[in-house]
Amino acid sequence: MTQITDQLDNIRRRIARAAEAAGRAADDITLLAVSKQQPADAIEAAWRAGQRHFAENYLQEALQKMRALSHLDIQWHFIGRIQANKTRPIAEHFQWVHTIDRERIAVRLNEHRPDAAARLKVFVQINQGHEPQKGGAAEADAEALARLIAAQPRLELRGLMSIPPSGGERETRRYFERLRALRDDLIARGVGAESLSMGMSADFELAIACGSDFVRVGSAIFGPRPPR
Ligand SMILES: *Cc1c(COP(=O)(O)O)cnc(C)c1O
């Protein structure tokens, strides 16, 4: 577990350097520790090293870990694909959702968000490469979906998220810049999708250079994931 502490330190230093190089404050960038397929022990080790934001992809697995770690103050982010019949437990147990890609999911998350809880903070996921195996709305549908979310009383629209197609640095930069341009365009049109959720272990520094506010880092913190 000391390895997790060391790797977290290393990622934090790299985030600070990337922010500084981009003329940004390191505090403005939120590190999400992507803990899918990692045991509760590993999350607790990262928590003891000061990490508070954790991201999970698979609902049942996440709920088990939440129960095991209910003594810790953790901000849980859902970053997996959302089936319509899973919106209630997601709305009840997570504080953040990065992967809304259609209206039906937004409406159901709003319906199922408990009144006693703060509004659910959400991102619209964009499928920039039109890849069938990935979730995400088409860029052309982003504005309508963002406006619908902004009109839901139990949701708080936070921004746009993407997992661009894997590729070289130049191609990845192009996708990151395009997501940022889409965000800027929405803001200019009066849609308050302020933040960008982009960048993973292999490319979070590039994402920060391109304006990312939330980087989602898994294997660079926890090591390789065991097979599911
Ligand atoms: C798994 C996953 C990550 C983290 O990937 P790493 O390469 O391990 O950093 C980030 N975002 C999403 C949506 C993921 O599914």
The ligand as a Gaussian input file, in Angstrom:
#p B3LYP/6-31G(d) Opt

LIG

0 1
 C      -11.000000       2.974000     -16.513000
 C      -11.327000       4.377000     -16.818000
 C      -10.404000       5.408000     -16.545000
 C       -9.022000       5.177000     -15.986000
 O       -8.198000       4.532000     -16.898000
 P       -6.604000       4.396000     -16.610000
 O       -6.041000       4.236000     -17.953000
 O       -6.454000       3.188000     -15.735000
 O       -6.168000       5.620000     -15.938000
 C      -10.801000       6.719000     -16.801000
 N      -12.017000       7.009000     -17.299000
 C      -12.920000       6.044000     -17.581000
 C      -14.248000       6.426000     -18.133000
 C      -12.597000       4.704000     -17.362000
 O      -13.504000       3.761000     -17.669000

